[in-house]
């Protein structure tokens, strides 16, 4: 196979008498290829949240920090050789890392319920070339000291819907395949909005806008427009504004995005918000991303004018097993709490999906509808997620024509 990546890894786990476990890896490249990261990483549970941690650098210098309570947009710990924190009263966990420089990121940015300590540091250029026969050796040693006889409790995995929180507005994404009138009538009065993506650099967007407005009329709802501009957005914004005159009564909100940037560019936000609100003050205009919350968290709106902020959410950014999907429900309420710490604008989760809707880099490459999970598990997960995100004002769920059959 041309350009095939071939790699061999040998892994060893040793349980030692001094209350320690060592994980070792020796990897050998069997072909040349580009890599972002290779090696071991450690996931820290959210039980660490708010705990103080002592970090030892490779130079043996020591500094203290804390596992962040709100979601940290950037790495809370860097330049790690060792780290130590109190698991419970009188019980210490100590990690030693060998082979590379490690750092920690807050994985709640990607809807994971964990912190992750990994290498190689992101400040180093990547992807980096790995030559054939190049080797890499990592070792991570976990040691527990102190009162190791105490019981620290057992985590309960059962989730229950409790409380009387008001539900956000719930809408659906327009599926890839256009729905028939009969299918639309089944959804009539059942959706608070109809999410439609327009790419103003494609010739079909005008027709799609008119079609979507007709669908919204049948559904007896309003449009949530996700509008992608190219770099030449001055002319596109002018033409878009003209087209809105035909359908403005069907639109509730517009999210302004750029095809070349992961969040709304500041200049586009200022110009777009100004001209749209002057012409159509009843339409909400938003700032945000079509990607992970990490992008919004790292590029907060500040003083940019907007009516709402928006991001998409999936629990399968890093793993897709059932246990991970359930555990990652824990992070969702904390995403909303973090957003509330930097803006009082409305929060739109758009869209909410189990499986990833786009490729791994969230750069707009849509995956087929048949990868959407509409099993009983999937439907149950959506229900729990809506409960966890109940303090948001709006949630959009990805819809497939298959679950209308």
Helices and strands as residue ranges (DSSP letters): E 7-16, E 20-29, E 33-35, E 42-45, G 46-48, E 52-56, E 62-66, E 77-80, E 82-88, E 91-98, E 102-106, G 107-110, E 114-118, E 128-130, E 135-146, E 169-173, H 181-187, E 193-199, H 205-219, E 222-229, H 233-244, G 248-250, E 251-258, H 266-279, E 284-288, H 293-298, E 308-314, H 322-327, H 330-342, E 346-353, G 369-371, H 376-388, E 394-397, G 401-404
